[in-house]
Amino acid sequence: MVTSFGKFLRNLRMDVGELLLNMADNLGVSPAFLSGVENGKRKIPEGWLAKIASLYKLSDEQSAKMKDAYFDSNNEVEIRLTHLQDNQRNLAIAFARKLDTIPESDIDRILKILYKEKKGG
């Protein structure tokens, strides 16, 4: 299934008149990998947003559209638990298991905690 990011990437490629082979080369991946990203079969590599914005000299508006497409397309989050402390690992697992049953009021409180800026720092 083609993702929002895949559509953005394909449109960008067409707009600049670039073949899949050339864009893949510019991004340092195989054409098959780039095709997989465009078709939603491969994960979007870390660092691609900055790399694409730089390589193709995207405007602020284009970069914003790319970021929106990226977030629309990434509906999965991968958490590597091996490097976490036990309490962090337990929190991540419990949160993942209970996410769909957390009341909206609790979600608001959790978000406030997570996004709270450090005071005086």
C-alpha positions as CSV (number, residue, x, y, z in Angstrom):
1,M,0.0,0.0,0.0
2,V,1.5,3.4,-1.0
3,T,1.9,5.6,2.0
4,S,1.7,9.4,2.3
5,F,5.5,9.5,2.4
6,G,5.7,7.2,-0.6
7,K,3.4,9.5,-2.6
8,F,5.4,12.6,-1.5
9,L,8.7,11.0,-2.5
10,R,7.4,9.8,-5.9
11,N,5.9,13.2,-6.6
12,L,9.2,14.9,-5.7
13,R,11.1,12.5,-7.9
14,M,8.7,13.2,-10.8
15,D,8.8,17.0,-10.2
16,V,12.6,17.1,-10.4
17,G,12.6,14.7,-13.4
18,E,14.6,12.1,-11.7
19,L,14.5,8.3,-12.3
20,L,14.1,5.9,-9.4
21,L,17.7,4.7,-10.0
22,N,19.1,8.3,-9.7
23,M,17.2,9.2,-6.5
24,A,18.2,5.9,-5.0
25,D,21.8,6.6,-5.8
26,N,21.5,10.1,-4.3
27,L,20.1,8.6,-1.1
28,G,22.6,5.8,-1.0
29,V,20.2,2.9,-1.3
30,S,19.3,0.4,-4.0
31,P,16.5,1.2,-6.4
32,A,14.6,-1.8,-4.9
33,F,14.8,-0.3,-1.4
34,L,13.6,3.1,-2.6
35,S,10.8,1.4,-4.5
36,G,9.9,-0.4,-1.2
37,V,9.8,2.9,0.7
38,E,7.6,4.5,-2.0
39,N,5.3,1.5,-1.9
40,G,5.1,1.3,1.9
41,K,6.9,-2.0,2.1
42,R,10.0,-0.7,3.7
43,K,10.5,1.6,6.7
44,I,11.6,5.1,6.1
45,P,15.3,5.3,7.2
46,E,16.3,7.5,10.0
47,G,17.8,10.8,8.8
48,W,16.0,10.8,5.4
49,L,14.0,13.9,6.1
50,A,17.0,16.1,6.6
51,K,18.9,14.3,3.8
52,I,16.0,14.8,1.3
53,A,15.4,18.4,2.3
54,S,19.1,19.1,1.8
55,L,19.6,17.2,-1.5
56,Y,16.5,18.5,-3.2
57,K,16.7,22.0,-1.6
58,L,13.1,21.8,-0.3
59,S,11.3,25.0,0.7
60,D,9.9,25.3,4.2
61,E,6.5,24.4,2.8
62,Q,7.8,21.3,1.0
63,S,9.6,20.2,4.2
64,A,6.5,20.7,6.2
65,K,4.5,18.5,3.8
66,M,7.2,15.9,3.8
67,K,7.2,15.8,7.7
68,D,3.4,15.5,7.7
69,A,3.6,12.7,5.2
70,Y,6.3,11.0,7.3
71,F,4.2,11.1,10.4
72,D,1.1,9.9,8.6
73,S,3.1,7.0,7.2
74,N,4.8,5.9,10.4
75,N,2.0,4.4,12.3
76,E,4.3,2.0,14.1
77,V,6.8,2.8,16.8
78,E,9.7,0.4,17.5
79,I,11.2,0.5,21.0
80,R,14.4,-1.4,21.7
81,L,14.0,-2.7,25.2
82,T,17.4,-4.3,25.6
83,H,19.3,-1.1,26.7
84,L,16.6,0.1,29.2
85,Q,16.5,-0.3,32.9
86,D,13.9,-2.7,34.3
87,N,11.5,0.1,35.4
88,Q,11.8,1.7,32.0
89,R,11.2,-1.6,30.2
90,N,8.2,-2.4,32.5
91,L,6.7,1.1,31.8
92,A,7.0,0.7,28.0
93,I,5.4,-2.8,28.0
94,A,2.6,-1.8,30.4
95,F,1.9,1.4,28.3
96,A,1.8,-0.6,25.1
97,R,-0.6,-3.2,26.6
98,K,-2.9,-0.7,28.2
99,L,-2.9,2.2,25.6
100,D,-6.3,1.4,24.1
101,T,-7.9,1.4,27.6
102,I,-6.4,4.6,29.1
103,P,-9.1,7.2,29.7
104,E,-8.8,10.5,27.8
105,S,-8.3,12.5,31.1
106,D,-5.3,10.2,32.0
107,I,-3.9,10.6,28.5
108,D,-3.9,14.4,28.9
109,R,-2.1,14.1,32.2
110,I,0.5,11.7,30.8
111,L,1.1,14.0,27.8
112,K,1.6,16.9,30.2
113,I,4.2,15.0,32.1
114,L,6.0,13.8,29.0
115,Y,6.1,17.2,27.4
116,K,6.9,19.2,30.5
117,E,9.8,21.5,30.0
118,K,12.6,21.6,32.6
119,K,12.1,24.5,35.0
120,G,15.1,26.8,35.2
121,G,17.2,24.9,32.7
